[in-house]
Amino acid sequence: MSTGKGLQLMELATPGRDLTAYIATVNSIAVLTPEQELELARQHYYEDDIDAARQLVMAHLRFVVHMAKTYSGYGLSQADLIQEGNIGLMKAVKRFNPEVGVRLVSFAVHWIKAEMHEYILRNWRIVKIATTKAQRKLFFNLRSSKKKLGWLNNEEAEAVAEELGVDTKVVRQMEGRMSAFDAPFDAEPETEDNKGYTAPVNYLEDNKSDVTVILEKEEWEEISRSRLYVALNELDERSQDILRSRWLRDNKATLHELADKHGVSAERIRQLEKNAMNKIKASLPCWISDLPVPA
C-alpha cells in the first residue's frame, strides 16, 4: 500500500472538525459490487493484500456513519462514535473470511456495534453503568424498549424482562441506574442558586470535630510544651540562648552569628547545640522526646 493511500485511509478513519465534509467524502466513495467485494476479500484473506483491505474499509465507511446516527440519543459526539465504529470495521475486515458466504457488511455490524457500545458505556456516565455482558445487553435494549421519557409501568417492565430473559427486579435496577445523574463529590463554590450542602463530601464523618480527640490533642501539646520548657530552663544560660536562637525564634540565628556573639567557633556552637539537645531528650519522657538532634 502506498504512503498516499495509507494517509488517505487514516484521515477518513478519523473524522475531523468538519463532520459534514467528512460524511460527504465517505458517501462519495463508490459502493462495491458483490463480485468486487469478493475479489478484494480473497486478495486480502489469501494474499494479505493491504491495499485490498484499504479498499474494503473505505467502501464501507458510509455504513459506519449510518450506524453512528442510530446512537445519537446518548448525547455523545457523533465524530467520536464514527471513529470508534471505524476501528470495529477495520477489525472486521481483518477477520473476514470470504468463503463463509455472507457480505462484509453483515459480518462487520457486530464489530462496529461492539466498539460503539464500549465507547458509550465508558463515556455515558462518570461511573460505568454496565460491566457484565448481561448488563450491557439490558442497558441498550432497555433504552430502545422504553416508549416514553418517564418510568416504565409494571406491564412494560415485565414485558422487557420477558423479552430479554431477565428478572423484573433487574430491569428496575438498571432503569434506576439509567435515570440517575452524575454529581461532583466535592461541593462547588457557594452561590445563591447553588446548594453546596447536597454534595456527598458534606455527609462524611469528620473525625477532626470529635471533642474528645480535640481535647486530648490540646492536653498532650500543653504537657509536652511544659516539660520541654522545664528541661530547657535546667540548661546553662549559653546553651539556653543557643537553642532558643536556633529553634524557638522566627528569625533563626546561624552558627556563625552565635559564634560571634559568644566568642567561640561555629563548630563549638554546633557541639554545644548537640549536647544541649541530648540533655533535653534525656530529661523528657520517651513519648514526647522525639526531638531532632543536630548532627
N, C-alpha and C positions, 0 to 999 in steps of 0.2 A: 504494500500500500504506500503510495507516495505521501510525502510530508504534507503537501497541499490538501489532499483528500482527508488525511488524518486530522488536520486542523479544522477542516470544514465540519467533520463529524463532532469534534469536541465542542465547537461553537454551537451547533444545533442541539447537542445533548444538554447544554446548559443555557436556558433562556436568559437573556439579558434584561435590561431595564424596560426596553420596548417590547412588551409581550405581544402587542397587536402585530408588529412587524415579524416577530418570530412565528406566530401562528400562520400568517400569510405565507411565509417562506416554506414551512413544512407542508402546507396544503398545496403548494405549487409543485412539489416533488411527485413525479409520475407514480401511479399505482401499478404494482407488478401484476402481470397475468399469472394464473396458476402455473403455467409452463415455465415462465421466467423465474418465479419464486422457487420452484422445484429444482431447476438447474442451478441457481445460486446456492441453495441449501446443500445440494450434493457437493458442489465445489468446496464449500466450507467444511462440510462434515467429513468428506473423504480426503481432500487435498489440503485442508487447513488454510484455505484461501481467505486471507484477512480482508481483501478488497470485496469479496463476495459478501462477507459478514457485514461490512460497512453499508453496502447497498441494501441489504435486508433491513438493517436498523433504520436507515434514513427513509425507506419506503413506508415504514410503519410508525414514524413519529407522529403523524396525524392522529393515529389511533390512541396514542398516549394522551394527546391533548383532549380528545373526546372523553376519555375516561376521567381525566382530571376535573373536567367540568361537572361530572356527577358527584364530586366531593366538595363542591363549592359551599355547601351549607355548614361546614365545620369552622368557618372563619379563619382559614389558613391561606397563605399565599398560593395562588394558582401556579405561579412560576416555580415555587419550591416543589409543589406536588408533581408538576411535569418533570422536573429534574429527577425526582425520586423514581417516577414511573419509567423514565428513560433508562435508569440503572437496571430496573427489572426487565425491560425489553432487551437490553444487552445480555443479561444473564440467560434469558430465554433463547436468544439466537445462539449463544454458545452451546446450549444443551439440546438444541432442536435436532431431532432425527427425521430426515425427510422420508424415510421408509415406513414411518408409522401410518401415514395415510391421512393426516389432518393438515389443515392450513396453519401457517405460523401464527396467525392472529388468534386462533383458538387455543394454541399451546401457550402463547405469551400472556394471555389475560391473567392467568394465575400469578405469574411472576410480577407483573405490573401492579396488580392489586396488592400483593404481599408487601412490596416496597412502600406503596402509598399508605397502606394500613399501618405499617410500622412507624412511618413518619407522623401520621395523625395521632397515634397513641403516645408518641414521645412528646408531642408539642401541643396537644389539645389542652392539657392542664399541666400545672407545675408538678403535681403528684400523678404518676402514671395510673390511669383509671382501670386498666385491664392488663393482667400479666399472664394468666393461663390461656390456653387455646380456647377453652370453653367461654371464658370471659370476653375474649376478643370477638368471637362469633356473636355472642349475645349483645355486645356493645353496638356493632354495626347493624345487626338485624333489628335491634330494638329501636334504633333511630329511624330506620326505614319503615317500621311497622306502626309507629305512632301516628295516629290520624289527626292529632291536634297538638297545640303547644302545651296544654295542661297535663295533669297526671292521668295515667291510664285508669279506667274504672275496672272493677273486678272482672267483668266479662272480657275486656280487652287484654288484661294481664294474663288471664287463664288461656286465652287464645294464643298469645305469644308464647307462653310456656309450653303449650301443647305442640305448637309448630316447631319449636326449637328443641323439644325433648328435655326440658329442664323443669325444676320445681317453680311454682309461682312465687315462692319466697325469694328465690334467686333473681327473678325478674324485678321484683320490688327493690331488692338491694342495689341492683345495677341502675335502676331508674333513679334511686336516691343519689347515687354517685354522680350520675349524669346531670342531675338538677342542682347539684352543689356548685359552689363557686370558690375560686382561689382567694385567699385573704393573706395579707402580709402578717408575719409573726410579730414583728415589732410595730409599735404604734407610730403612725405618721405624725408630722408636726401638727400641733393643735390649731384648728381654725374654727370659725363659727359653725361651718357646715360639717366639720369632721368630728366623728365620735371616736376619739382615740381610745377611750376606755374599753371598747369592744375588742381590741387587739388581744390575741391569745397570751402575749407576754404578761399582760396585767393579771392573769389568772394563775400565774405560777406562785408557789410558796416562796416568800422572801425570808431566808434564814437570817439575814442581817438585821431584820426587825425584831428578832427574838429578844425580849427584855433580859432574860437570864443570861444569854450569850453576851449582850452588850455590857451588863453589869460585871460579869466575870472578866471580860477583857479589860475594862476600866480598872477593876481592882488589881488585876495582875500587873498592869502597866504602872499603877501607883506604888505597889510593893517593890517592883523592880527598880523604879526611879529612886525610891527612898533608900534601898540597900546600896544602890550604886553611889549615891552621894555620901552615904556614911563611909563607904570604903574609900572614896576619893579624899575625904577630909582627914583620913588617917595617914595620908602621904605627907612627905615634907613639902614645903612651900614651892620649891623649884619644880618638883615632879607634878604638883597640882597645876602650876602655871603651864607647864608643857602640855599636859593632857587637855586642859581647858582651851588652850590656844589651838591645839591640833584637832580636837574632836568636838568641842561643845560650842563653838562660836560660828557665826555665819561666815565671817571673813577669816578663814583658817590661815594660820601662820605657817611659813615654810621652815624647814630645818635650818636653813641659813639665817633667817630672820631671828629665830630663837637663839642660835649660836651667837650672833652679835649681841643680843640682849643679855645673855648670861655669861658672856666672855669665854666660851668654850668652842670646840669644833662642832661641825654639823654631825659628824659621826658620833660624838659624845652625846649630843641631843637625841640621836636615834637610839642609842643604848639606854639612856635614861627613860625614854618613852616606852621602850620594850619592857624594861624592868618594872616600871610603874603599872603597866597593863597586866603583867603577870601577877603582881601583888593584889590587884583588884580582883582578878579572876580567882585567886586562891581564897579570898575572903568572902566570896559570894557563894550562895547555894548553887548546886550543879544545874538546876533548872532555869537559872537566869544568868549563868556565867558564859553564855555562848557569845563572847566578845572577840572581834578580830584583833589579833596581836601583830604589831608591825614586825616584818621580817628583819 
